[in-house]
Amino acid sequence: MKPRQIVSEMDSYVPGRSQDEIAEEFGLNKEDIIKLGSNENPWGPSPKALAAIREEVNINRYPESDLRELIHEYALYSGVRDDQVIVGGDGADEIIDVLAKTFIEPGDEFIVPLPSYMYYEYLLLQYGAVPVYARWDLEENKLDVDSIIDSITEKTKMIFLCTPNNPTGTLISQKDISRIAEINEDILIVVDEAYFEYAEVTNKDLIDKYPNIFIIRTMSKVMGLAGMRVGFGLSSPEIIEYIFRIKPVFSLTRLSYIAALTTLRDKDYIERSIHDGIESREYLYRELDKMDKLKVFPSKSNFILFNVEDTGMTATELSRKLMAEGIIVRDCTSFKGIDDYWIRISICTQEENEKFIEIMKKVIE
Ligand SMILES: Cc1ncc(COP(=O)(O)O)c(C=O)c1O
């Protein structure tokens, strides 16, 4: 039996590697492995969310389909109106998927500057969309805005702007986002703010000004709920209403729902999570920047990108050495638009930070 043509042509998505995989491959103890490959929250979820999950016993019942309470809580958190919010049950990834389902006709083009989050392309290809690559300037570490503008054609349907950008860690200025949004109001500008809390900058005000801006958010990072898969979108009520028509009705499980609601109300947890995340990032940046063989990008996110060419190893070679020592990093070779010498690491606890830095020094010397 043959699948659709696009399925037979596509490669699988390459996610960060898990502790189980690395433990098995290198004969290590799973508990000793430090995971810096997937931009997660290393401090665990809100204790209140954990307690609420334990009390949610009605899992024999379907989840809430009326998500109004959670939407209201997220609208309050974001400073927008309830009718400007949508929630998804496979994280921000589900939001990107329903955006594609809602707007993409086969043959439509989408623009993405490279390197950026590879899942946009992975999902949009499935709907017959055609990628057009713009450029992230790796010398200056900033978006090449003209490369986006020059890529627009009459077939352009969406433009993805990830800020802070994964994997470079840098922000796109609000001026640049507005400039792109003003070009054609029939092009959807998808502003991915998965990591905005670590930058303490948001573009949510733009959704009142530009009906073609859609902001993506997630509870997988600052909110510590990557395993619960909760994502949000902020946009004009018209776009939100279209998406509600076709999004999966029950994808947000009862456990995810209660975890998300409780976390959003745990303001102390959110504040501490942002504070500790920024502190961890700055520590890692300072320590990595002292290593002469690395070129390290300052970051506004919960991860740091660095170039390892001067170590004499490729990213794959160096990552494997680190993995053999129980450190999982993200070898960025699977990102398009970047050569073989880039590694991305996520924030971790201070104890893990120190161990990572010690092993890193040993491995590159
Ligand atoms: C830029 C960006 N957007 C979206 C996502 C997806 O997040 P979620 O876990 O909510 O699906 C990620 C995950 O790492 C990401 O890096």
The ligand as an SDF file (V2000), in Angstrom:
LIG
                    3D

 16 16  0  0  0  0  0  0  0  0999 V2000
   10.6420   27.8060   18.4660 C   0  0  0  0  0  0  0  0  0  0  0  0
    9.7780   26.7080   18.9370 C   0  0  0  0  0  0  0  0  0  0  0  0
    8.4650   26.7520   18.6660 N   0  0  0  0  0  0  0  0  0  0  0  0
    7.6450   25.7790   19.0700 C   0  0  0  0  0  0  0  0  0  0  0  0
    8.1120   24.6990   19.7800 C   0  0  0  0  0  0  0  0  0  0  0  0
    7.1620   23.5980   20.1480 C   0  0  0  0  0  0  0  0  0  0  0  0
    6.8150   23.6530   21.4610 O   0  0  0  0  0  0  0  0  0  0  0  0
    5.7780   22.6060   22.0740 P   0  0  0  0  0  0  0  0  0  0  0  0
    6.5600   21.7720   23.0330 O   0  0  0  0  0  0  0  0  0  0  0  0
    4.7670   23.4690   22.7660 O   0  0  0  0  0  0  0  0  0  0  0  0
    5.1800   21.8300   20.9580 O   0  0  0  0  0  0  0  0  0  0  0  0
    9.4710   24.6110   20.0910 C   0  0  0  0  0  0  0  0  0  0  0  0
    9.9780   23.4600   20.8490 C   0  0  0  0  0  0  0  0  0  0  0  0
   11.1160   23.3250   21.1940 O   0  0  0  0  0  0  0  0  0  0  0  0
   10.3250   25.6370   19.6490 C   0  0  0  0  0  0  0  0  0  0  0  0
   11.6290   25.6030   19.8830 O   0  0  0  0  0  0  0  0  0  0  0  0
  1  2  1  0
  2  3  1  0
  2 15  2  0
  3  4  2  0
  4  5  1  0
  5  6  1  0
  5 12  2  0
  6  7  1  0
  7  8  1  0
  8  9  2  0
  8 10  1  0
  8 11  1  0
 12 13  1  0
 12 15  1  0
 13 14  2  0
 15 16  1  0
M  END
$$$$
